[in-house]
Amino acid sequence: MSTDTVPGRASFAIKGMTCAACATRVERVLGKLPGVEKASVNLATERATVSGEPRWDAVFSAVERAGYTAVDPRAPAPASKDEGSLYAGRLRVAAVLTVPLAAVAMLHVHFTGNFAFQGALATAVLLTAGRPFFVNAWRLLLEKSANMDTLVALGTGAAYAYSWYTVATGGMHVYFEVVGVVVTLILLGKTLEERARKRAGDALRALAKLVPDTVALWEDGAERAVPLASVGPGDRLVVRPGDRVPVDGVVVEGASAVDESAVTGESIPVSRHEGDEVLAGTLVHEGRLLVEARRVGTDSTVGRIVSLVEEAQAKKAPMQRLADEVSAIFVPVVLVIAIATAAVHAYLGADAPGILLPAVAVLVIACPCALGLATPTAILVGTGRAAELGVLVRDVAALERAQKIDAMVVDKTGTLTLGQPGVSAITTLPGTTEAELLALAAAAERWSEHPLGKAIVREALARKLDVPATGRFEAPVGKGVQAAVGDRLVRAGTLGWLESSGIDVATLRPLAEVRAAAGDTVVGVAIDERAIGVIGLADTLRPGAHAAVAHLRRLGIEVVLATGDHALAARPVAEALGIQRVLAAARPEDKVALVRELQTAGRKVGMVGDGVNDAPALAAADLSLAIGGGTDVAGETAAMTLVGGDISRVATAIEVGQATLRTIKQNLAWAFLFNVVAIPVAGAGWLSPMIASAAMAFSSVFVVTNALRLRRFGTRRAGE
């Protein structure tokens, strides 16, 4: 095996783990390797993550010594049956053998060779479906370790050995059916659990499948099908209607409406023409596109989203620590309890079955699977569902912090607003209509590169005005524009520039002052030597800003606006959204001070910003949420990123965090309570080993199924 070192941080799959004790053991073994700075093992995803620079061969050898199989992430994935189908196959064999065994034993069917028949069937169960339990238990014994397989092997082995002893000594009470039923029920539970766990990762797999495996490469004037893995930056790809864009790139030919909802959450298809960027995973509606690749594979938007979600799912929530500590000592403690149970019943004068069966029941009911799956499965489903809803969770600890947030500091420009100007008001002097003024101003601004000029043109086009053609065009820097419209000269710009051009702006000043007081930037418009009115422009609110702020208030969260803009620009936004507290003209350090002030007052503070000048405040907040665009989803450092810049997802992030934490608490409470109650009940002799095995299987399936409820998060509200 290669002696190459791990490149700082890497993740790989592990096969053969059956319970929390397995994950804890592998994590402990990996953590002791030279060069490993940190190791984390996730039972729900069956993956390990190591940080540092250990040798790969040392990592794989350590996993194998621990009794499990590591899958080399550098090698192509072999085509093999998944773990769920292996459990299902063993279950079928066990069921076929156990049904006649249980029928004969429980219905008290008597015939010559009855016990021999039962013993033969029980032996067949152990040699086929039950064999892996014993093989793994023996391997772990040699390593001086134990897990769920140890408990199952000891329990069924004891019942099996005692039954043959009874046959050999002429006794009349055998328990071969216990062997078959326990193995069958445990395999049934593992099969159901595995299927449920696979459903838990559906959201992430759906994201990964947004990108096709085969693409149409355009080369030398023709196209040919090639694997996506062979495509590199600079290659040109053909994307037809109904196909998904396979890479992040630029359109070099063609035009189409593109559905970006799967990546950015934008529900309305956007128009993409030559020179526009397109994202991997987006759907082309009509029109053939020729796209030049810029970012491919894991570097593409979809690739980075998948990587970020996988990294989050590999991390452990603080709440998992207690479960890990318990799991590390759980199996040895259960073995001691089982021995003590047998000793107590023997002391009380019980017969051999009265000593054996309670001890076996303790062994099979005390599997720590539910404890190990309680937290990682909820995180797996919760983070996957959050990604579907446009919220990328980087720090799983943020899911716990989300439920405590009672104050949210929100940036203005680029967060509550789009960060680009829009026409907010048009005021005309007598003799000119609003439509006429806007059409003339748009004509003058037609060739302007200034954001204010572009906003005026956009507004005119949005109103479907007839914008006249222009002749001579000039744009004095920082002053405005002037253009010949027919036989007239139209000017649009600052009042000072208009006045210096010989135009009387006295009648415009009162109009301009009203707009300035509202926080608008004012553009004066004149025809020849006559002023005709003013246009007010302001940063436009993001769609959904009103609903987002209202939703946060319903959750009991106070919204505070903090912006670097002056108060005149901040006040209208705050008033429009109903925000009471505003910090204007705030530098980055002022925003940090605001966060600290709220925290000192006992508040739990969230911060929403664009991740650039807001970075210090994001770092200081208890919960940080960054507004992300389609192509910069991996560029933020916040605990959560709102893909596509949809501010309404702030409340979604809070609520999905709360829902995930609720599920984790429910799962942990169930797992702990189940074992606290079930082990004493089994030890008292009130549960047969068969009922105990069914209860154990149900316990694991319960926590996974409970976590799967998170897949429906947000669906009811979306349908309202």
N, C-alpha and C positions, 0 to 999 in steps of 0.2 A: 504494500500500500504506500502511496506517496507520502513523503515526509514534508511536504509543503506546509507552511504555517497558515493559521487562520488570519485573514486580512482585517484585523481589528475587531470586527464583529460579524458573526455568521450564524445562520439558523439551519437546522437539519432535522429530518424526521427520525423518530425512534419507534420501532415496532416491538410489540410484546408487552407493553405496560398494561396492567389490568386494574390498578387501583392507585390511590394517593400515595401509598407507601412506596410504590414503584417510582413514581415521579420524584419523591423526596430522596430516595436512595440515589437515583441517577444524578440529581442536582448536587448532592453532597459529594459524590465521587468526582464529578467534573470540576467542582469548585476547588478540589485539592490538587489538581494538575498544575505543574509548573507552567507559568505564562498565562493562566486563566485569571482574569481580574474579577469576573462575575459570571455566574452560570444560572440559567433559569430554565425550568422544564414545565411545560404546560400539558397536563393530562388530557384536557379537552381537545386540543389540536394535535396532540401526540408529536410535539416538536420541542427541541431544545435550542436555546440561544446561548452562545458563549461570547464573551468580550475579552479581548486581549490578543496575544499572539502565540498560543500553544501550537504544537504540531498536530496536523490532522490525524496522523496515525496514532498518536497518543490519545487523542479524543475518542476515536473509534474503538481502540483497544480497551479503554476504560469502560465504555458503554457495554462492550461485549463481556468484560469481566464481571460487570454488575448483573449480567444475565439477560441482556436485551440486544437488539440489533439496530445499529445506526445505519442510516441511508446516506451515502455520500452525495452531497448536494452538487458536486462538480460533475457527476456522471449522469448520463441520460437516464430518465426514469424508466425502469423495465416494465413491460406490460405484464401485470400480474393481477390476481384476484384481490379485491380490497378486503380489509379486515372483517367487514360486516358479512361478506359472503362466506368467509371461513367459519365464523361463528354459526351462521345459518346451516352450513353443511354438517357441522358437528351436532347441532341441535336435531337435525333430521335423523341422524343415526341414533342418537340417544333416545329420541321419542319412539322410534320403531322398536327398539329393544325394551324400553321401559314400560310401554303400554301393556304387553302381555305379562310382564313381571309384576307390575302393580295390580293387575286384574287378578292374577292367581293368588297373590299374597293378601290383598285387602278383602277379596270375596271369599277367602278361606276355602279355595278349591283344593280338595284332597285327592291325590292319586299317587300311584307308585312312582318314586323318584321325584316327588314334588320339590323337596329341598335342593336336590341336585339340579333340577330344571331352573329354579330361581338363582342358584349360585352360578350356573353357566351364563345366564342372561346378565347378571350383575358383573361377572368377569368380562363379558364382551363389552359392556358399557365402559368399564375402566380401561380396557385395552384399546378402545377406539376413541369415543368422544371425550372420555375422562383422562386419557393418557397425558395430554399436555399439562394438566394440573400437577401431576406427579413429577413429570420431567422438570418443570420449572421450579417446583418446590425443592427437589433434590439439588438442582444447580444452585439455588439460593442458599441451601443449607451448607454446601461446600464453601460458599462465600460468607458464611455466618450471618445470613440475612433471612428475611421472611416477608411475605406479602399475602395477598388474598389467596393465591394458589396454595400457599402453605396451609391456610385455614381449611380450605376445601379438601385438600389431600388428606390432612389429619382426620377431619370429620368423617369423610366417606371411607377412608382406609380403616378407621377404628370400627365402624359399623360392619364393614366387609370382613375384617379379620375375626371379629367376635362371632359373626354368623357362621363362618366355617368352623370355628372352635366348637360352637354349639352342635353343628352337624356331626363333628368328629366325636363328641362326648355323649351323643344320643339325646341332646336337649330338644325342646319343642318350640322354642321362640327364636326365630331368625329375623334379621332385618336387612335382607338383601334389597328389598324394595326401597329402603331409605337411600341406598347407594344410587340406584337408577333415578329416583324422583329428584333427589338433591342435585345431581349432575344435570338433569334435564331442565329443571327450573332455573338453575344458575345460568345455563347457556341461553335459555329463553330470555332472561333478564339482560344478558350481555348483548344478545342480538337486537332486542328492542332499544337498548341504550345506544348501541352503535348506529342504528338507523336514525335515531333522534339526534345524535351528535353530528351526523353528516348533514342533516337538515339545518343544524345550527350554523354551518358554514356556507349555506346556499347563497347568501347575499354577496359574500366576497367572491365566490366562484362565478356568480353572475356578472360581477364587475370585470373579472379577468377574461370572461368569454366575449366581452364587447368587441374585442379586437380579433379579426379573422386570422386563421393560421396560414392561409394561402392568399397571396395578393397578385394583382396584375401589374407586372413591371413593364414600363414603356422604355424601349431601348432600340436605337437604330430605326425609328419609324414604325416599330411594330411592338405588340405586347405579348408577353408570355407569362404563364403562371409560375410563381416561385414561392418558396416558403418565406414567411415574414422574417424568420430568423436570419435570412441571407441579405435582407435589405439594410442599407446604411444611409447616413445623412447624404443628401445630394441626389439620391436615386429618385426617379420620377415614377409615380404610380397612377394607374387609371382607376377611378372610382365611379361606378355606374349608379343610377337611381336604384334605391333599395339596398345598396351596400353600405357597410359602415367604413368610415375612414380608418385605415390601419395604423397611421402614424400621426404625430403632430407635424404639420407642415404648412406650406404656403401654396395657394392656388396659382398655377402658372397659366392655366387655360380653362375656360368654361365658367359657368355660373350655375348656382343652385340654391334652393332653400335647404338649410341643414338643421336637423333636429338635434340640439345639444342637451336635451333634458337629462339623459342618462349620466352626463358628466358634470354639467354646471347647474342642473336643476331648472334652467330656463325653459318654461313650458311652450313658448311660442317659437316656431322655427325662425332662424335668422338667415338673411340673405348673404351669400358668400360669392365674391367675384374675384377676378384676377388681382393678385396682390394681397388678398385677405388671408388671415391665418385660419386653419381648421385644426380640430383636436381629434386625437385618436378616440375611437369609440362612438363618434357622432354619426348620425344616420343621414345619408343624402336622399332627398325626396325626389327631385327631378333635375335633369340636366347632368351631363357627363362632366366630371372634373378631372383635370390632370394636376396632381399634387406633388410638389417637391418635398421630400422628407427632410425634416430638421431634427426631430427627436424620435427615437425608435425604441421599441421594447420597454425595458424598465425605466428608460429616461422619458418616455412619453407621459402625458397627463394621467392616463389610465394606469400605466405601470407604476407611477409614483403614488397614486392613490392606493393601489393594492399594497404596495410596499409599506406605506404609512399605517394602513389598517392592520397588516400582519404584525408590524412591530408593536403596535398598541396591544394586540391580542396576546403577544408573547410576554408582555409585562404582567406583573402581579399587583393587584390592588392591596393597599395596606391591610384591609380586612382579611386577606388570605393568610396573613402571618400566623394567626392563632390556629387555623386549620392545618397549616403545614407543621407546626410544632406538635400538634396532637397526632397527626398522621405518622410522624417520625417514630413515635413510641407505641402506636396503637396496636400493631400486631403482637409484639412481645407481651404487652399488657393483657391482651385477649387470651393468649396462650396460658398465662399465669391464672387468669380467671377461670378458664376451662379446667385446668388441673385442680384448682381450689374447689370448683363446683363438684367434680368427681369425688374429691376427698371428703367434702361435707356430706354428700349423700351416702358415702360409704360409712362415715362416722354415725350417721343417723340410722344405719341398719338397712339401707335399701339393697335390693337384690342387684344382680349384674346389670339387667336392662335399666333399672332405676338409677344406676351410677353412670352408665354409658350414654344413654340418650340425652339427658340434660347437658352433658359436656359437649356432645356432638352438636346439639342445638346452639349452644353458645358459639362454637367455632364457625358455623355456617351463617349465623345471623349477623355476625359482627364485621362484615366486610366494610372497609373504609372507603368504598367507591363513592358513595354519596357525598362524603366529606370532601373528597378530592375534586369532585366535579361541581360542587356548589357554586364556587366563585368563577373559575375560568369559563364554564359554559355560559353563564350569564353575561360575562364580558364579551365572549365570542359572538353571541347573538346581538347584544346591545350595540357593540361597536359596528357590527355589520349593518344593522338596521339604521344606525345613525348615518353611515356612509350613503345608504340608499336615499336618505332624506337630506343629503347635502351637508352633513356635519362630519368632519374628519376628527377623530379623537386620537391625539398623540400620547397623552398622559392619562392612563387609566385611573390614577388617583384623583383626577379632576372629576370623575364620575361621582366620587364620594363627596367632594367639596361642593358640587353643583347644588345639592339639596339644601345647603345652608346659606346660599347667597340671598341677601336682602337689600343690596344696593348695587346698581349697575352704572358704571361710568362709561359714557358713550362719546366717542369722537364725532365731529360733525362732517368735515369734508372727506368724502370717499367712504363714509360709514353710514351716516343718516342721509347724506346727499350723494349724488352721483359724481361729484367732483368736477362737473362741467356746467357752464352757465346755460340758462334758458331764459326766454323772454317771460317776465313776470307781469309787466303792465305796459300799455301803450297809451300815451296821453297826447292828444292833438290840440292845436290851436284852431279857432274858427276858420272854416273854409276848406278843411282837409279831413277826410275820413280816416278811420283807423286802418282800414284795408289798404287805402291809397298810400299812407305813410309807410306801412310795413313793406308793401310791394316795391316802392322806390328805394327804401333803405336796403332791401335785399338785393335789388339790382346793383346798387353801388358796392355792396359787400360781396358780390358774386365771386370775385377772384381773390378775396382776402383770405389770408392764412391765420388771421387772429381768431382765437376762440369766441370772442364776442361777435365778430362778423359771421362766423359759421353758425352760431346760435340763431342769429337773425334770419339767415337763409333757411335754416331748418324749420323755423317757425312759419315762414311764408309758404314753404313747400307743404308743411303739415296742414295749413289752412287751405291748400290748393288754390293759392292766388296766382294770377297771371303776372309773372315777374318779367318786366320788359328787358330787352337786350341792351347792352351797354357798349359804348365806344371807348374813348380814351379813359384810362384808369390810373390813378396814383394813390399811393398809401404812405404818407409821411409817417415815419416810425414814431410810435407812442402818441399819435395825435388823432388819426382817423383815416378815412378814405374819401376820395372824390372821383366821380365817374360821369361821363357824358351819357345821358339817357335821352335819346332823341335830340332835340335842340335845347335841352335843359341840362344844367350842371347840378348834380345832387351830391351833397356833402353829408357825411355821418361821422361824428366823433365827439371829442370833448367840447364843452361849452367855451373853454378858453381858446381852443383852436378855431372854432367857428367865429368867435369875436375878433380874433386876430386876422381873420379872412375878410373882415369888413361887414359881418352880419350882426344885426342888432339882436342880442339874446336876452334882453331885459324881460321879455314876456315868457321866456323859457325857464328863467331862474326859479320862480315859485313852483313850477311843475317839477323841476329837478330836485328841489329841496324836499318835496313830499316823498319822492322815490328814494332819495338818499336816506331820509329818516326811517324808511322801511327796510333799509339795509341793502338796497339795490345799487348796482353800478349803472350810471346814467349815460346814455348815448343821445346827443342832440342831432336832429335831422333838419336840413335846410335845402330849399330849391333856389338855385341862383343866389340872390341876395336876401331871400326871405326865409325866416325860421318857420317850421310847420309843426314841430312837436318833439317829444322825447320818448325814448324807449328805455324801460327799466329792465335790467337783467340781473338774475340772481342764480346762485347754485340751486339746482332742482333736487327735491326730495327723492330718495329712492322709492320705487314702487314697494308698497308694503310697510313703509316706515311708520305710518299711523297705526296700522294693525299690530306691528311689533311692539311699539311702546305701550299700547293699550293692553296687550297680552301680558307683558311683564308686570304691569300694575295689577292685573287680576291675580297674578301669582304672588302678590305681596311684595314686589321688588320696586324700590324707589329708583327712578331713572334720573341721572345727573348728566347734563351736557357739559363737556369740556372741549374747548376748541381754541386753536391758535388765531382764529379770525377775531376781528374787532366786535364789540358788543352790538353794533348796528346790524352786522350780518348774522350774529348768533341769535339775537332776540326774536326775529320773525320765525326762525326754524323752531325755537323752543315753544313759542306761542302756538304755532301750527300743530305741534305734537302734544301740547299740554304738559310740557316739562317745566317744573317750577324752579329748579335750581340750575344756574348756569355759571360756568367759569369761562370767561372770554379772554382773548389775548394771552392765552396760556402757553408758556414754553414747556418743553418736555419735563423739566424739573418741577414745574408748577403742577402738572398732572400727577406726578409721583407724590407730591406733597398732599394733594387732594385725596389720593388713595390712602395715604398714611393717616390723614386726619379722620377719615371715615372708619378706618380700622381701629384707631385709638378710641373712638367713641363706641367700640364694641360691635361694629358692623362687619359682616362678611361681604367682601367687595369683589364684584366681577368687573372686567374692563374689556370693552370692545373697541378695536381700532384697526388701522390699516397695516400695522406691524412695522412701520418705518419710524416716524417721529414719535409714535406711541409705544415703541418698544420698552423704554424704561418703566412706564406705567403698567404695561402688560406683565412685565416681570415682577412688579411689586404687588399686583393684585392676587387675591386668593384664587380666582378663576380667570384665565385669559382666553379671549376669543378673538381671532384675527379674521378680517374680511379678506377672502381670497378670490382672485379671478380665475378664469378657466385655465390659464397656463402657469400660474404661480402658486398652486396648491401646496407645493412642498417647500416654498420659500419662507414660510413664517416660522416663528419659534414659539408661538402660543400653544397652550394645552389643547385647544380646539381651533379648527379653521372652518369658516363658513364658505363653502365652495360657491362660486358664482356671484359672491357679493350680496347675497340675499339677506337683508337685515332681519327679516321675519324668522330666520333660522336661529336667532339668539334664544328665543323662547323654546324652540324645538330642542336646542342643545341642553338647556336647563332641564326640560321635562324628560328627555331621553336619559339623562344622567340620573335623575330622580327615580325613574322607572327601573333602570338597571340596578341601582343601589337597593331599591325595595326588593327586587327579585333575589339579589345576593343575600340579603338579610333573611328572607323567607327560606331560601335553600339551606343556609347555615343553621338556622333555627331548627328546621326539620331534621337535618343530618345529626346535629348534636342531640336533639330530643329523642330521635329514633333510637340511637345507641344507648342513651341513658335509661330509657324505658325498656327496650327490647332485651338487652343483655341480662338484667336481673330477672325478667319474666322467663327467659329461656333457661337461665340457671336454676330457677325454682322448679323446673320440670313441668311448667304449664304450657309449653309449646313442643310439639313434635319436631324433629329435624326437618321434615318435609314442609311443614308450615313455616318454619324458620327460614328455609331457603327461599320460599316464595316471598316472604316479607322482605328479605334482603334484596331480592331482585326488584321488587316494587319500589324500594327506597331509592335505588339508583335511577330507575326510570322516572320516578317522580321529579327529582331535581332537574333532570334534563328537559322533561316535558314542561315543567314550570318556566324554565328559561326560554323555551320556544315561544311562550306567549308574547315575548318582546317583539317577535316578528310582526305582530299585528299592531304594534305601537303606531299611532297616528292615522290608522286606516279609518277609524270611525269618524274622527274629526274631519278628515279629508272628504268624506262622503256627505257631510252635513251641509 
